[in-house]
Amino acid sequence: MDLSFNAEEIAFREEVRAFLREKVPSDIRDRARIGWSYLPKDDYLRWQKILFDRGWIAPNWPVEYGGPGWNTAQRFIFDEECARADCPRIIPFGVTMVGPVIYTFGTPEQKERFLPRILATEDWWCQGYSERGAGSDLAQVATKARRDGDHYVVNGHKIWTSGAHRANWMFTLVRTDPDAAKPQQGISFLLIDMKTPGVTVKPIISMDGYHYLNEVFLDEVRVPVDCLIGEEGKGWTCAKFLLGNERTGIAGIGRSKGRLERLKEMAGAEADGGGRLIENPSFRKKVAEIETELSALEVTNLRMMAAMSAGRPPGAESSTLKIRGTQIEQELNELLVEAMAYYALPYGPGQVRPDTNEAPIGPDYSVGVMSERLLRRAASIYGGSNEIHKNIIAKAILGL
């Protein structure tokens, strides 16, 4: 198995780097360095328009639907270089999640209607999966949809819905057959226009003090039947397909490599009283250990990419990327806070927003460290909790 990049892929890396140096607006780059989750919507729209014009907005899409036709190595290189360059991430709900579901399971009419608007970021999507009794165990979804002529009437409640206050469309799982023999059966995959009467969005303020999570209440919401993706009662197939795309992306190897570089920058700076934190043997050991773990995770990801290039799907092995990737991200954030010590504390949500006029306290590179640390505590929960993924590995790989 060849895990090295060939000459063409190395040249592609240089092409991506040159594009990012020229095209990423400096103001967006500065704000993205603080943390992706704190960017205003307009920043994402501007950046995704730049990628759309270049033909790079949907790295994982086939050419026939508007993708660039990249192989797995090129997609990996692009993600890594974007993270290193402090670019905003491509909002995943449209491009990474629902888009592939539509071009895989949707009708020709649905593809024609939705895919061009996803590529152009003319629609902003959110994911209506989790409920109070159905988080990582999605088979327990209770939101109901009953057929009424050429509409479904939806009643229920979704929670932890990222970006629902910005979105104009939501893809969601609903129960269309409450009497199905198994909980995975009788679930359907619906697309809901957020402007439909009966849709109510209420904010959830997370522990970092910022608003990107929401509750979504659905009260007698009438959804046209042509917004059903796939067959009625077969939504679990769409859900599993979508989650496979989501969970490999959550590993965030490129993002963690960028934060590791930032950690080294912080630890290598001279402190007020003289000396550098990186000279402390205990701290240097922690940095070396996490760099080793991250390198091992990257090799695992490259192995999985090589298998995919050979036509073998990643399967349950992708759970290893999600588990270790989120753990490393959290460990890195802990070290970043440790490196900044008290300078990490003054940056509440009001100070990391781009519209703040408060004077900075401490080094510029400390901005957003504490907020990111608080935000990413949830990384081991969303996309399926790490405990669920351990169960997947135990059952599907180890045969336990």
JOZI-V272983 format. One record per residue. N is the residue number from 1. SS is DSSP state (helix for helix, strand for strand, loop for the rest). Layout:
# JOZI-V272983
n->[N,N]
ss->[SS,SS]
This chain:
# JOZI-V272983
n->[1,2,3,4,5,6,7,8,9,10,11,12,13,14,15,16,17,18,19,20,21,22,23,24,25,26,27,28,29,30,31,32,33,34,35,36,37,38,39,40,41,42,43,44,45,46,47,48,49,50,51,52,53,54,55,56,57,58,59,60,61,62,63,64,65,66,67,68,69,70,71,72,73,74,75,76,77,78,79,80,81,82,83,84,85,86,87,88,89,90,91,92,93,94,95,96,97,98,99,100,101,102,103,104,105,106,107,108,109,110,111,112,113,114,115,116,117,118,119,120,121,122,123,124,125,126,127,128,129,130,131,132,133,134,135,136,137,138,139,140,141,142,143,144,145,146,147,148,149,150,151,152,153,154,155,156,157,158,159,160,161,162,163,164,165,166,167,168,169,170,171,172,173,174,175,176,177,178,179,180,181,182,183,184,185,186,187,188,189,190,191,192,193,194,195,196,197,198,199,200,201,202,203,204,205,206,207,208,209,210,211,212,213,214,215,216,217,218,219,220,221,222,223,224,225,226,227,228,229,230,231,232,233,234,235,236,237,238,239,240,241,242,243,244,245,246,247,248,249,250,251,252,253,254,255,256,257,258,259,260,261,262,263,264,265,266,267,268,269,270,271,272,273,274,275,276,277,278,279,280,281,282,283,284,285,286,287,288,289,290,291,292,293,294,295,296,297,298,299,300,301,302,303,304,305,306,307,308,309,310,311,312,313,314,315,316,317,318,319,320,321,322,323,324,325,326,327,328,329,330,331,332,333,334,335,336,337,338,339,340,341,342,343,344,345,346,347,348,349,350,351,352,353,354,355,356,357,358,359,360,361,362,363,364,365,366,367,368,369,370,371,372,373,374,375,376,377,378,379,380,381,382,383,384,385,386,387,388,389,390,391,392,393,394,395,396,397,398,399,400]
ss->[loop,loop,loop,loop,loop,loop,helix,helix,helix,helix,helix,helix,helix,helix,helix,helix,helix,helix,helix,helix,helix,helix,helix,loop,loop,helix,helix,helix,helix,helix,helix,helix,helix,helix,loop,helix,helix,helix,loop,loop,helix,helix,helix,helix,helix,helix,helix,helix,helix,helix,helix,helix,helix,helix,loop,loop,loop,loop,loop,loop,loop,loop,helix,helix,helix,loop,loop,loop,loop,loop,loop,helix,helix,helix,helix,helix,helix,helix,helix,helix,helix,helix,helix,helix,loop,loop,loop,loop,loop,loop,loop,helix,helix,helix,helix,helix,helix,helix,helix,helix,helix,helix,helix,helix,helix,loop,loop,helix,helix,helix,helix,helix,helix,helix,helix,helix,helix,helix,helix,loop,loop,loop,loop,loop,strand,strand,strand,strand,loop,loop,strand,loop,loop,strand,loop,loop,loop,helix,helix,helix,loop,loop,loop,strand,strand,strand,strand,strand,loop,loop,strand,strand,strand,strand,strand,strand,strand,strand,strand,loop,loop,loop,loop,loop,loop,loop,loop,loop,strand,strand,strand,strand,strand,strand,strand,loop,loop,loop,loop,loop,loop,loop,loop,loop,loop,loop,strand,strand,strand,strand,strand,strand,strand,loop,loop,loop,loop,loop,strand,strand,strand,strand,strand,strand,strand,loop,loop,loop,loop,loop,strand,strand,strand,strand,strand,strand,strand,strand,strand,strand,strand,strand,strand,strand,helix,helix,helix,strand,strand,loop,loop,loop,loop,strand,helix,helix,helix,helix,helix,helix,helix,helix,helix,helix,helix,helix,helix,helix,helix,helix,loop,loop,helix,helix,helix,helix,helix,helix,helix,helix,helix,helix,helix,helix,helix,helix,helix,helix,loop,strand,loop,loop,loop,loop,loop,strand,helix,helix,helix,loop,helix,helix,helix,helix,helix,helix,helix,helix,helix,helix,helix,helix,helix,helix,helix,helix,helix,helix,helix,helix,helix,helix,helix,helix,helix,helix,helix,helix,helix,loop,loop,loop,loop,loop,helix,helix,helix,helix,helix,helix,helix,helix,helix,helix,helix,helix,helix,helix,helix,helix,helix,helix,helix,helix,helix,helix,helix,helix,helix,helix,helix,helix,helix,helix,loop,loop,loop,loop,helix,helix,helix,helix,loop,loop,loop,loop,loop,loop,loop,loop,loop,loop,loop,helix,helix,helix,loop,loop,helix,helix,helix,helix,helix,helix,helix,helix,helix,helix,helix,helix,loop,loop,loop,loop,loop,helix,helix,helix,helix,helix,helix,helix,helix,helix,helix,helix,loop,loop,loop,loop]
